[in-house]
Amino acid sequence: MRTATEIVKRVLQTEKAARLASRDQYLLSVARDANKIEIQQAVEELFKVKVTSVNTQNCHGKWRRLSVRRGQRPDWKKAFVTLEKGQKIEVAK
């Protein structure tokens, strides 16, 4: 059994995340092998909020080049978490 901090890595702070926060949705970077139920339980435990839905998206790492060599950033998973009306996740700026 993994802890909630192993499942939820960080809250993403982007322009899109700021727009979604006004609709009680938040973007989270999560463990690649975490499923929606694990993500929901981890968010409820960490932030003490009620989650209504979770949508996930697998993001592929970008190809990057350093001089002649090519490499790829790691793949990661993004979760769109919708909270009940009026609840918020406090994010430090």
N, C-alpha and C positions, 0 to 999 in steps of 0.2 A: 504494500500500500504506500503510495507516494504522498508527500505532504502537499499542502496547497501552494506553498512557495516554489515547489518543483514543477508544478503544472502551470501556474501563471508566472511568467517571467517579468513582464513589465507592462505598464499602461502606455500606449502609444500616444504621443502628443504631436499631431500633425494638423494641417488646416482642415482636412476631411474629418478628423476626429473631433475638432472643435465644432464643426457644423452638426455632426451627429449627436454631440452632447446636449444640444438644445432639444433633441427629440428623445432623451433618456436612453441613448445608445452610446456604448463606449467600445473602443478598439483596444485589444490586448494582444500581446505577443505571448504565445503559449507553447508548451512542449509539442513536438511534432507528432508524438504517438498518443496524445490526449484526445479523448472523445468528448462529445458535447455534454454528457452527464457529468463526467469528471470536472470539466471546466465550470459548469454551473455550480456544483458543490464547492469547488475551490473559491470562486468569486463570492459566494454567499458567506463562506467561512472567513475569508480575508477582510472583506469590506463591510460585512454586516448589513447586506441589502438583499432584496428579494428579486431574483432573476426570472423574467417571463419567457425569454427565448435566447438561444445561442445559435449563431450561424458561423461556420468556419470556412477558411480559404487557405489552401496550400500555396505558398509563394515560393517561386523558384529563385535561387540566387543568381545575381547578375554575373556575366562574364566580365572579367577585368584583365588588364594587361599591365605588366610592369616591365618596361624595356622590351625584351624579345619574348619573355615568358608569358604564358596565358594561365589564368587561374579563375576559379569560380568562388564567389561568396557562398556561404552555406545556405541551404534551403531552410525555410522556417514556416510556421503556421500562424495565421492571424485569426482572431475570434472577434465577431461582432456580437456584443452582449447587450440585450435590451432589458432594462430594469422596469419595475413597476412605476406608475405615474408618481412624480414628485420625489423620487429617491435619486441620490447622487453619489458618485465616487469622488472623494476629495483627492485632487492631484496637486502635488507640490510643484510650483513653477520655478 
